[in-house]
Amino acid sequence: MILSDKRILEEIEKGTIIIEPFDSSCLGTNSYDVHLGKYLATYKSRVLDAKKHNEIEHFEIPKDGYVLHPGTLYLGVTLEYTETHSHVPFLEGKSSTGRLGIDIHATAGKGDVGFCNTWTLEISVAQPVKIYAGMPIGQLIYFVVEGSIETMYNRKDNAKYNNKTTKPVESMMWKNVF
Ligand SMILES: Nc1ccn([C@H]2C[C@H](O)[C@@H](COP(=O)(O)OP(=O)(O)OP(=O)(O)O)O2)c(=O)n1
């Protein structure tokens, strides 16, 4: 089950969902529109190694926009900081960004109950496209979770992406043992 607009508002009033900044005009019928934060990042190395810490460099999107090109993975970040304490949040694209050939996540759209942070976006494009800080970039949808939870994401010792930040965060796959 996915939360409706009214239900998302009720959860915000209860404090089980936090979205900062929040603007009720960003509520869709059963979603909330999120926006592109001002920082992007790219990996320093062209060849990535899943076992190693691949470092990134951050840069600010200029006021008059920044052109993304195919063949490069850009890490972006939502302007919105979110907390979700009782539902499973999912980050999805928007039809309007999809129609510009912009993908906002490579494979990971799911969030965890207890996730408290901005969302890192794994952005790739089908053809060159100029993007702007503050543009609508995706939407959050909230699923009802079935069953009780033993360990919330923000209580997990090995939660990799819960350190509060306004910048995109690189892959922490290197912390996995394999
Ligand atoms: N595009 C995305 C998708 C998810 N997340 C956040 C919300 C999730 O709660 C958190 C962890 O996502 P995953 O469980 O998919 O990631 P991992 O399994 O790699 O990390 P961990 O071991 O910390 O669970 O990252 C994000 O910032 N950007």
The ligand as an ORCA input file, in Angstrom:
! r2SCAN-3c Opt
* xyz 0 1
  N      19.294      6.298     -4.622
  C      19.338      6.146     -3.311
  C      18.832      4.970     -2.719
  C      18.934      4.841     -1.337
  N      19.485      5.837     -0.608
  C      19.589      5.708      0.845
  C      18.290      5.252      1.492
  C      18.586      3.894      2.013
  O      17.933      3.693      3.244
  C      20.096      3.873      2.147
  C      20.695      2.515      1.977
  O      20.272      1.978      0.760
  P      20.533      0.443      0.421
  O      20.064     -0.405      1.576
  O      19.994      0.164     -0.933
  O      22.123      0.484      0.342
  P      23.223     -0.560      0.787
  O      22.583     -1.902      1.040
  O      24.320     -0.490     -0.184
  O      23.697      0.111      2.146
  P      23.536     -0.418      3.665
  O      24.485     -1.554      3.792
  O      23.869      0.778      4.507
  O      22.077     -0.845      3.794
  O      20.575      4.749      1.133
  C      19.958      6.992     -1.203
  O      20.457      7.906     -0.540
  N      19.893      7.112     -2.558
*
